[in-house]
């Protein structure tokens, strides 16, 4: 197929490479041309604008940071909508607000363009290994058209529901995951304050009902004092803005999420937004005080 891919960061780059290596023709564009170089070296076609990518491709994938980025990429004068032909498909794999996904899908449908919101979980390693969990919102028939492409990117593809439902699932994923990171930080902070070795406490917990992937990975980073970003904390902070925004819009209480959101706010205020989210431990150690 003729495909497009925009958003060639730590997640998007390996995902686009998987599509290329499967024999598809892939057109790319980026605000920073250097981001395209690994794909061009692998045989991708470079386009001069997002509109040109859309004009070339049957299906365009986007993997960018925020809802405003997706909106601009899609609706600006030289954006995707300016190049899409009727029958084209936009697959947005970014993490954005469900309402933004619904609004974009409705806007594209007026021009005969279909959209899937298909955020992912699994991080950089999942993107590299093609083991991502893909959560899809949109029409089932459109999903079936691109399911073979999703099979090149992940090992789990779940059709959650209509437009925006994939983003709802991703919001829930982030809410659970970051709350678990906060819980691990609190457990290890308590263990140290109480005079126990956090490394041995983590080892003990891993063998019981508290064992989890978050305890293994993020707990390991906390014990090792390794706060170099796996995923930058600012991205989880952005995701929690979506969580709290949805709670506000729906008028529902999310008391644990609200507390975690405040800890992420403190982390950002302390200047650790580009460090790993394991830095939630450092927020506790600092007592929530900015230096």
C-alpha positions as CSV (number, residue, x, y, z in Angstrom):
1,X,0.0,0.0,0.0
2,X,1.0,3.6,-0.3
3,X,1.3,4.9,3.3
4,X,2.2,8.1,5.0
5,X,3.7,8.6,8.4
6,X,4.2,11.8,10.3
7,X,5.7,11.9,13.8
8,X,9.1,10.2,13.6
9,X,10.1,10.4,17.2
10,X,11.2,7.6,19.5
11,X,7.9,5.8,18.9
12,X,7.0,6.8,15.4
13,X,10.4,6.0,13.8
14,X,10.5,2.3,14.5
15,X,6.8,2.0,13.7
16,X,7.3,3.6,10.3
17,X,10.3,1.3,9.7
18,X,8.2,-1.8,10.3
19,X,5.8,-0.7,7.6
20,X,8.7,-0.1,5.2
21,X,10.3,-3.4,6.0
22,X,7.0,-5.2,5.2
23,X,7.2,-3.9,1.7
24,X,4.8,-0.9,1.8
25,X,5.7,2.4,0.2
26,X,5.9,5.0,2.9
27,X,5.9,8.8,2.5
28,X,7.2,11.0,5.4
29,X,7.3,14.6,6.4
30,X,8.6,16.3,9.5
31,X,9.0,19.9,10.8
32,X,12.7,19.0,11.3
33,X,14.0,17.3,8.2
34,X,16.7,15.5,10.1
35,X,13.9,13.4,11.7
36,X,13.2,11.9,8.3
37,X,16.8,10.8,7.5
38,X,16.6,7.2,9.0
39,X,13.4,6.6,7.1
40,X,14.8,8.0,3.8
41,X,17.9,5.8,4.2
42,X,15.6,2.8,4.5
43,X,13.7,3.8,1.3
44,X,10.9,6.1,2.4
45,X,9.8,9.0,0.1
46,X,10.2,12.5,1.4
47,X,7.3,15.0,0.9
48,X,7.4,18.7,1.2
49,X,4.3,19.1,3.4
50,X,1.7,17.1,5.3
51,X,-0.7,17.8,2.5
52,X,1.7,16.2,0.0
53,X,1.9,13.1,2.3
54,X,-1.9,12.9,2.3
55,X,-2.0,13.3,-1.5
56,X,0.3,10.4,-1.9
57,X,-1.0,7.9,0.6
58,X,-4.1,5.7,1.0
59,X,-3.6,5.6,4.8
60,X,-1.7,8.2,6.8
61,X,-0.4,7.5,10.3
62,X,0.3,10.3,12.8
63,X,2.2,9.9,16.1
64,X,2.7,13.3,17.6
65,X,2.5,14.8,21.1
66,X,-0.7,16.6,21.8
67,X,-4.2,17.2,20.5
68,X,-3.3,20.7,19.3
69,X,-0.5,19.2,17.2
70,X,-2.9,16.7,15.6
71,X,-5.4,19.5,14.9
72,X,-2.8,21.7,13.3
73,X,-1.3,18.9,11.3
74,X,-4.7,18.0,10.0
75,X,-6.5,21.3,9.5
76,X,-3.9,23.9,8.7
77,X,-3.6,25.3,5.2
78,X,-1.0,22.8,4.1
79,X,-2.2,20.1,6.4
80,X,-3.5,16.6,5.8
81,X,-7.1,17.6,4.9
82,X,-5.8,19.7,2.1
83,X,-4.3,16.7,0.5
84,X,-6.6,13.8,1.3
85,X,-8.8,12.3,-1.4
86,X,-12.2,10.9,-0.5
87,X,-11.8,7.3,0.8
88,X,-8.5,8.0,2.5
89,X,-7.9,7.1,6.1
90,X,-6.2,9.0,8.9
91,X,-4.9,6.7,11.7
92,X,-3.9,8.9,14.7
93,X,-1.8,7.0,17.2
94,X,-1.1,10.0,19.4
95,X,-2.6,10.3,22.9
96,X,-5.1,13.1,22.7
97,X,-8.4,14.0,24.4
98,X,-11.4,11.8,23.3
99,X,-13.4,14.9,22.4
100,X,-10.6,16.1,20.1
101,X,-10.5,12.7,18.3
102,X,-14.3,12.9,17.8
103,X,-14.2,16.4,16.5
104,X,-11.5,15.6,14.0
105,X,-13.3,12.5,12.8
106,X,-16.4,14.5,12.2
107,X,-14.5,17.2,10.3
108,X,-12.8,14.7,8.1
109,X,-16.0,12.8,7.4
110,X,-17.4,15.9,5.7
111,X,-14.7,15.4,3.0
112,X,-15.2,11.6,2.7
113,X,-12.1,10.8,4.8
114,X,-12.3,8.1,7.5
115,X,-10.4,8.3,10.8
116,X,-9.4,5.9,13.5
117,X,-8.1,7.0,16.9
118,X,-5.6,4.3,17.7
119,X,-3.3,5.2,20.7
120,X,-0.8,2.6,21.9
121,X,0.7,1.3,25.0
122,X,4.1,-0.4,25.3
123,X,6.6,2.5,25.0
124,X,9.7,2.7,22.9
125,X,10.6,-0.9,23.4
126,X,7.2,-2.0,22.3
127,X,7.5,0.1,19.2
128,X,10.9,-1.4,18.4
129,X,9.7,-5.0,19.0
130,X,6.3,-4.4,17.3
131,X,4.5,-5.6,20.5
132,X,2.4,-2.6,21.1
133,X,-1.1,-2.7,22.5
134,X,-3.3,-0.8,20.1
135,X,-6.7,0.6,21.3
136,X,-8.9,1.6,18.4
137,X,-11.9,3.9,18.1
138,X,-13.8,4.3,14.9
139,X,-15.8,2.3,12.4
140,X,-15.3,-1.5,12.4
141,X,-15.1,-1.6,8.6
142,X,-12.3,0.9,8.5
143,X,-10.4,-1.0,11.2
144,X,-10.6,-4.1,9.1
145,X,-9.1,-2.3,6.1
146,X,-6.0,-1.4,8.2
147,X,-5.9,-4.4,10.5
148,X,-3.0,-6.0,8.5
149,X,-1.0,-2.8,9.0
150,X,-1.7,-2.8,12.8
151,X,-0.4,-6.5,12.8
152,X,3.0,-5.1,11.8
153,X,3.1,-2.7,14.8
154,X,1.6,-4.6,17.7
155,X,0.4,-7.9,19.1
156,X,-2.9,-6.7,20.6
157,X,-5.5,-4.8,18.6
158,X,-8.8,-4.1,20.4
159,X,-11.7,-2.3,18.8
160,X,-13.0,-0.4,21.8
161,X,-15.9,1.4,20.1
162,X,-16.8,4.5,18.1
163,X,-14.7,7.6,17.5
164,X,-12.9,8.6,20.7
165,X,-13.3,5.3,22.4
166,X,-9.6,4.3,21.7
167,X,-8.6,7.5,23.4
168,X,-10.9,6.7,26.4
169,X,-9.1,3.4,26.8
170,X,-5.7,5.1,26.6
171,X,-6.8,7.7,29.2
172,X,-7.7,4.7,31.5
173,X,-4.4,3.0,30.7
174,X,-2.4,6.1,31.7
175,X,-4.5,6.7,34.8
176,X,-3.8,3.2,36.1
177,X,-0.1,3.1,35.1
178,X,1.0,6.5,36.5
179,X,-1.0,5.9,39.7
180,X,0.9,2.6,40.0
181,X,4.2,4.5,39.6
182,X,3.1,6.9,42.4
183,X,2.2,3.9,44.6
184,X,5.6,2.3,44.0
185,X,7.3,5.6,44.8
186,X,5.4,5.9,48.1
187,X,6.2,2.3,49.1
188,X,9.9,2.7,48.5
189,X,9.9,6.1,50.2
190,X,8.2,4.6,53.2
191,X,10.6,1.7,53.3
192,X,13.7,4.0,53.4
193,X,12.1,6.2,56.0
194,X,11.4,3.2,58.1
195,X,15.0,1.9,58.0
196,X,14.5,-0.9,55.5
197,X,16.5,-1.4,52.3
198,X,14.3,-0.3,49.4
199,X,16.0,-2.7,47.1
200,X,15.2,-5.7,49.4
201,X,11.7,-4.4,49.9
202,X,11.1,-4.2,46.2
203,X,12.5,-7.8,45.8
204,X,10.1,-9.0,48.5
205,X,7.1,-7.3,47.0
206,X,7.9,-8.7,43.5
207,X,7.3,-12.2,44.8
208,X,3.8,-11.5,46.1
209,X,0.5,-10.0,45.0
210,X,2.1,-6.5,44.7
211,X,4.3,-7.7,41.9
212,X,3.9,-5.8,38.6
213,X,5.6,-4.6,35.6
214,X,5.6,-1.1,37.1
215,X,7.3,-2.3,40.3
216,X,9.9,-4.2,38.2
217,X,10.8,-1.4,35.8
218,X,10.0,1.9,37.6
219,X,10.8,0.5,41.0
220,X,14.1,-0.6,39.6
221,X,14.9,2.9,38.4
222,X,14.0,4.3,41.8
223,X,16.2,1.9,43.6
224,X,19.1,2.6,41.2
225,X,18.4,6.3,41.3
226,X,18.2,6.3,37.5
227,X,16.0,9.2,36.5
228,X,17.2,9.5,32.9
229,X,14.0,9.5,30.8
230,X,12.5,6.3,29.5
231,X,9.4,8.3,28.9
232,X,9.7,11.9,29.8
233,X,7.5,12.8,32.8
234,X,6.1,15.9,30.9
235,X,4.2,13.5,28.6
236,X,2.5,11.7,31.5
237,X,1.7,15.1,32.9
238,X,0.1,16.0,29.6
239,X,-1.8,12.7,29.7
240,X,-3.1,13.4,33.2
241,X,-4.4,16.8,32.0
242,X,-6.6,14.7,29.7
243,X,-7.7,12.4,32.6
244,X,-8.7,15.4,34.8
245,X,-10.3,17.2,31.8
246,X,-12.5,14.2,31.1
247,X,-13.4,13.9,34.8
248,X,-14.4,17.5,34.8
249,X,-16.3,17.3,31.6
250,X,-18.3,14.2,32.8
251,X,-18.7,15.4,36.3
252,X,-17.3,12.3,37.9
253,X,-15.0,12.0,41.0
254,X,-11.5,10.5,40.4
255,X,-9.9,11.1,43.8
256,X,-6.8,9.0,43.4
257,X,-6.2,10.4,39.9
258,X,-6.6,14.0,41.3
259,X,-3.9,13.3,43.9
260,X,-1.5,11.8,41.3
261,X,-2.1,14.8,39.1
262,X,-1.0,17.1,41.9
263,X,2.2,15.1,42.3
264,X,2.9,15.4,38.6
265,X,2.3,19.2,38.9
266,X,4.9,19.3,41.7
267,X,7.3,17.3,39.6
268,X,6.9,19.8,36.7
269,X,7.4,22.7,39.1
270,X,10.7,21.2,40.3
271,X,12.0,21.2,36.7
272,X,12.0,17.4,36.2
273,X,9.6,17.3,33.2
274,X,12.2,15.9,30.9
275,X,13.4,13.3,33.5
276,X,11.7,9.9,33.9
277,X,8.4,9.6,35.7
278,X,10.3,7.6,38.4
279,X,11.1,11.1,39.6
280,X,7.8,11.0,41.5
281,X,10.0,9.5,44.2
282,X,12.1,12.6,44.3
283,X,9.0,14.7,44.7
284,X,8.2,12.7,47.9
285,X,11.7,13.1,49.1
286,X,11.6,16.8,48.6
287,X,8.4,17.0,50.6
288,X,6.7,18.7,47.6
289,X,8.8,21.8,48.0
290,X,10.3,23.6,45.0
291,X,13.9,24.4,45.4
